[in-house]
Amino acid sequence: MATFKHPSKKKRLIKAGTQTKWAPFWTVFKIYGKGMRVHPSRHTEVKRHWRRTKIRA
């Protein structure tokens, strides 16, 4: 990839980077209740890995 990235492309890449993170831990309690042990990644909207799935930036 080029050293200089266009600002609009950089913005898209930043957004994609934040979408791959797990959901916050407190959302587990909010959705499933106090007793459930569920991993936060289960209800993350976009699951993407840099090697597996590419974005069209």
Buried (B, 14 or more C-beta within 10 A) or exposed (E): EEEEEEEEEEEBEEEBEEEBEEBEEEBBEEEEEEEEEEEBEEBBEEEBEEEEEEBEB
